[in-house]
């Protein structure tokens, strides 16, 4: 009986040590993943850094291959319209091209970038001159991004579109 209890105690001790070792390995692995995986806030900050430097490739590479950009509203666009939806890396390039063709940016500030999990929000202010009319318009703006694989998967940008339409006349 004593031998059986001794053997059982040894088996339980080995099982306990093995379980603790596995749990510690999983915790270390999760900690390493957290440290090596870019946080959503960092991804958006890096996007704005590239944008501010005029780094076209850096901006494009901030986006996931399967990304969606929604500029003010989720609708199909025609021609060089700015507002609407853009899909994929080609959509990112079209979006950037449309912005460059439409606006001469005089000021663009990022006031806040916050992120939790895979979602990040940012806000700020801008002033653009509309190239076709020479009129300027200023607006507060807000951005919501969903991040996957360290890239922007969803990009939702909001501004005072009424001010844009007024300055476009």
Secondary structure, DSSP 4 states (H G I P E B T S, - for coil): -HHHHHHHHHHHHHHHHHHHHHHHHHHHHHHHHHHHSPPHHHHHHHHHHHHHHT-HHHHHTTEEEEEEEEESS-S---TT--SEEEEHHHHHHHHHHHHHHHEEEEEEEEEEEEEETTEEEEEEEEEEEETTT--EEEEEEEEEEEEETTEEEEEEEEE-HHHHHHHT-
